[in-house]
Amino acid sequence: MTSTGMNTMSRIIFYEERNFQGRSYECMSDCPDMSSFLSKCHSCRVERGCFIVYDRTNYMGNQYMLRRGEYADNMSMMGMSDCIRSCRMIPMQHRGSFRMRIYERENFSGQMIELMEDCDSIMERFRMSNCLSCNVMEGHWLMYEQPHYRGRMVYLRPGEYRNFMSLSGGNMRFMSMRRITDSCM
């Protein structure tokens, strides 16, 4: 796979077996379904950039952010229940501001809060008990199911997210949000 512009800086290599064994597949951009390249993926090496990997195809299922480094056994290191099935590259640099509106209920209803910086707890900071939809206007964000950036997470690019139930594959609530900046990588 090739890519152009600033995305050429990102590169990840996936391996079928643990400890970088078996067939490999090099990726430099998004890949919605790795099954045409590898039958399974149990280890990987991020040479440049930052990626979100998913345990289901089409960017679904549990997500994990991988920075530069080696991941010899995905199951034990990341707690993945299965192998990596798809990946999404996070752009290396976002030049501009960050802006997102979070909503208490689905379809942009209920209490609305506009964020331009990280929020370690929507409950403590805004007295908001739920966040079920959002509109990411600028920047790339990670949303976590627990306060203080813990628990499972979901990666969000600019766009409208009307219902988090479909994103998280269940009843996951989001309680903290972090901008993806150079310091995250």
C-alpha positions, -999 to 999 in steps of 0.1 A, spaced: 0 0 0 12 35 -7 2 68 5 11 104 -3 18 137 15 24 137 52 9 102 56 41 86 41 56 90 75 35 63 90 43 26 87 33 -6 105 42 -42 98 18 -69 108 28 -106 113 6 -137 113 22 -152 143 34 -140 177 70 -127 180 71 -114 144 69 -148 128 50 -160 97 39 -140 67 40 -102 71 20 -73 56 34 -37 55 8 -9 58 11 28 54 -25 39 55 -60 27 66 -68 -10 60 -105 -20 66 -99 -57 62 -66 -74 65 -79 -109 57 -69 -106 20 -33 -100 31 -30 -122 62 -51 -150 76 -45 -137 111 -24 -112 129 -9 -118 163 21 -94 164 31 -61 148 58 -35 147 51 3 144 81 18 127 67 53 122 36 71 132 6 60 152 -22 36 144 -55 25 159 -60 -13 155 -93 -31 157 -102 -67 165 -129 -68 138 -130 -57 102 -142 -23 90 -129 -5 120 -152 -22 144 -148 -39 178 -122 -32 205 -97 -5 196 -61 0 207 -38 29 200 -3 18 190 27 41 190 61 34 176 74 2 191 72 -36 189 41 -56 200 53 -93 200 20 -108 213 -12 -87 208 -33 -108 231 -11 -105 262 2 -70 256 -31 -53 246 -56 -77 260 -71 -84 226 -95 -114 226 -87 -121 190 -62 -110 164 -60 -76 146 -85 -75 117 -83 -38 106 -63 -6 112 -66 31 108 -36 55 106 -37 86 127 -25 116 109 10 126 121 3 163 126 -28 183 131 -21 219 124 -50 238 139 -74 239 168 -94 211 184 -131 214 188 -158 189 197 -194 191 210 -205 163 232 -242 156 239 -259 139 268 -282 119 246 -283 103 211 -289 125 180 -273 156 195 -300 161 222 -298 169 259 -271 189 275 -244 200 251 -208 209 260 -182 223 236 -146 211 242 -114 225 229 -90 207 253 -87 174 271 -114 165 297 -104 139 323 -139 136 337 -172 149 322 -190 141 355 -166 161 377 -161 190 353 -196 194 338 -219 173 360 -227 153 329 -235 117 336 -238 105 300 -222 113 266 -241 94 239 -234 115 207 -209 141 195 -198 163 166 -161 165 161 -155 197 142 -117 199 144 -89 176 153 -87 139 162 -98 127 196 -98 96 218 -128 89 241 -125 67 271 -151 47 290 -137 57 324 -126 90 339 -89 99 337 -84 83 303 -88 47 314 -106 17 301 -116 10 266 -114 38 240 -128 49 207 -109 70 181 -129 98 165 -120 118 134 -139 149 123 -175 141 117 -209 135 133 -215 106 157 -252 104 164 -252 72 184 -223 58 203 -240 24 208 -231 15 172 -195 28 177 -187 8 208 -207 -23 200 -227 -22 231 -235 -1 261 -202 16 266 -204 51 282 -177 77 275 -165 96 306 -132 113 294 -118 127 262 -83 135 250 -70 153 219 -45 134 198 -15 157 196 22 152 189 27 145 226 3 115 223 25 100 197 
